[in-house]
């Protein structure tokens, strides 16, 4: 018997040595790769330190990577790990920077036109796209032309392309428009097979954030709610594109049978079909596109036309110095709301509260715009932020909330006390509800022969992940959730001047578009970020003012690493997600997102106001 255990021990010891060897080897390889990347990236940077003399050029808007409200800091090793799960190395594009660059180009005598080359821009929310489209329209109003070029257009790329004067498509390309959807992966059966008990406490018939952990499908109530706002978003997309292209809206919304017949009529040629339907103006190879651009913008003497890309142009734009003593402060709340201090990419209750307090204590700040792009999270952290908004108002500084793509659940909690709330018709908001979800493992542990026993000083002291939750304790937790929900709807009622008896039809987790929210009294005005800033200045009675972004600064080391990782991606085109087959990457991203959701649940009382189904696909 001892011999058997000896061999078993040696076997596991050998496995552990193998794992240790692989781990150390991988760490060394990553370190060497990191050093090599620094060398190659900064060799490339060195060669482009001296900017070229300004000349007449077209601005190529070649946005690569996600469009965000605020750049985040990510550790390079986290970026590499994330890439293994289908997430590209981050190249973030701040929405306001994109709009500012296009507006600057409008008045720049050296910019003769815009070329939209969006092949690397991922799917983006319609609310953000509309803000960029507004800047494109302003550029066109200056009399300068806008062209769109591409081999394939995804839905978001095509939306922006539809604002161009002329759209080029490769003869073997396609326009890929699929509509909007809200799908989730569901884990109920998996959790049951793993003998994991999921205890759910919630208030709100339509509060579906925890459904993936307690069901194998979407509930009828969640489908009803999602169907309404998805339909409104899709209607806005179709109307905008149909107007831009002067085509019938039905062209963009055929039935499946009609679509098959259309493809048959073009013998399966999707590019030809796109031209036939009026989605694009001309089918052209890359060589033909370059020649067409040469005819418009002139030749650079090297089989192309003079141009400057967005990233080069953005870095060359002069800083705006204004010595006005009046500031409209901008505080960004983007990401899941979590308790405590959190890095960029999440909305830390303490972090955002400290930024609002900074604006409160700054005598130059006369008004504040809180830019919200969040599906919610911790109820406690949301209240910490809301309290700071109340303090700003008491100090005589008006607060305007500008809702971006999503300002739902906790995202609405932090907005409701503002003097005014401005949203886009395509903003997703509401979802006024609350829940708690607790997983325990006592059943699974018992099945493998592991038991928990002991003694405590009170009925609550023995509750835990390995002991479960007694029925009476569950009743107490549910009462706490109901109290939190009643507090939520009472706050909305008092802050938005909505009778409490009407809140039942508005709350219970229902999700609304910005337009519906305004009709219900949850929002004051339809408008974008510019409108929110103008409204804040108006409330503060400011005729002239600076825009002051209140942000947690990156340390010099963090800034260096962020700039470095961006440069690596640009210079080397590195994409570690290639290690996962493309067909599996969407599922990998979904699983990573769902696990990230659980990681963001850190409310001290375990109470959350979060909208999972607000994520549009």
Order of alpha helices (4+ residues) and beta strands (2+ residues): alpha-beta-beta-alpha-beta-alpha-beta-alpha-beta-alpha-beta-alpha-beta-alpha-alpha-alpha-alpha-beta-alpha-beta-alpha-beta-beta-beta-alpha-beta-beta-alpha-beta-alpha-beta-beta-beta-alpha-alpha-alpha-beta-alpha-beta-alpha-beta-alpha-alpha-beta
